[in-house]
Amino acid sequence: MCGGRAAIIRTMATNARMINKRYERLFYTAMAVALVITVFAGFSRTFYLRPMFHPEPLMPLLYVHGFIFTLWIALLLTQTTLIATQRTRTHMRLGIAGMLLASLMIVIGTVTAIVRAKGASPIPGVNPLSFLTIPLGDMLVFMILVGSAFYFRRRLEIHKRLMLLATIAILPAAVTRLPFAFIQQYGPLAFFGLSDLFIVPCLLYDISTRGRPHRATVLGGALIVLSHPLRLIVGNTHAWLAFATWLTRWT
């Protein structure tokens, strides 16, 4: 009698784990797809479908930048799909390429931000040197999160959350280019706020599966959110403007 009850309990536990795994795969795949759609929608007019909207070509650096960052989004979707289809070994092999790609992104993203700060600001009326804190802040937060994700690559519960958050951290560049008037009207408040909304499903997923948010989600999400107003504050200081002037002059 006791043996039969124990078998039932084991079966129920196994079924619960299988359901959680399916839910996990669905969540991360859905988030990856949502990020892909957002990036494509944001950069469709200025990069992916540019000839249809802007006949003039981009500078070569921007083509390289767009290609490298697109590879990252494609890699995220690929890695998520590999886990969902239980091809873990291939996922781990691609992880090495992901580490190299992330390093290249940080370099290219930083150089591109500095070069573009020499021209007009993407936001009318805003000093381009002040605006520089936004893309450089994206690179800094991305570097912290993706570096932590690679460090914790053997601790899967931490790794997968940090990788997702690292991609959310670089999302404002795509969100600010979405064709909605209110984003241009409200500027950083709008594109930072909309980007931060992608953290909410991460918290809800944790609560629904664990009963409470995972520490990696809380700390990573807090880093992203708190960095946004901090960049705006720093960007208007005399110390930053002096540093940004020196930086753009010598690059």
KANOR-V515218 format. One line per field, one symbol per residue. phi: phi as a letter, one per 20 degrees, with the letter a starting at -180 (. if undefined). psi: psi as a letter, one per 20 degrees, with the letter a starting at -180 (. if undefined). burial: I if it has 16 or more other C-alpha atoms within 10 Angstrom, else O. A space follows every 10 residues. Layout:
phi: ???
psi: ???
burial: ???
This chain:
phi: .fffffffff ffffffffff ffffffffff ffffffffff ffdffebfdg gfdcfffefg ffffgfffff gffffgffff ffffemdfff gfffffffff ffffffffff ffffffffdf ffdgndgfff fgfffffgff fgffffffff fefedffegf fffffffffd fgffffefec fffffdlggf fffffffffg gfffffffdd naffgfffff ffffffffff fffffdefff fffffffffd c
psi: ghhhghhggg gggghghhgh ggggggghgh ggghgggggg hgjghifgkg hhhohprrqh hhggghgghh hgghgggghg hgghjkmhgh ghghhghhgg ggghgggggg ggggghiibq qhopipphhg hhhghhhghg ggggghghgh hkhinhhggh ghgghhhhhj hhhghijqmp hhghgichhg hgghghhihg hgghggghhi iqqqhhgggg ghggghhghh ghghijqhgg hgghggghhj .
burial: OOOOOOOOOO OOOOOOOOOO OOOIIOIIIO IIIOIIOIII IIIIIIIIOO OOOOOOOOOO OIOOIIOIII OIIIIIIIII IIIIOOOOOO IOOOIOOIOO IIOOIIOIII IIIIOIIIOO IIOOOOIIII IIIIIIIIII IIIOIIIIII OOIOOOOIII IIIIIIIIII IIIIIIIIOO OOIIOOIIOI IIIIIIOIIO OIIOIIOOOO OOIIOIIOOI IOIIIOIIOO IIOOIIOOOI IOOIOOOIOO O
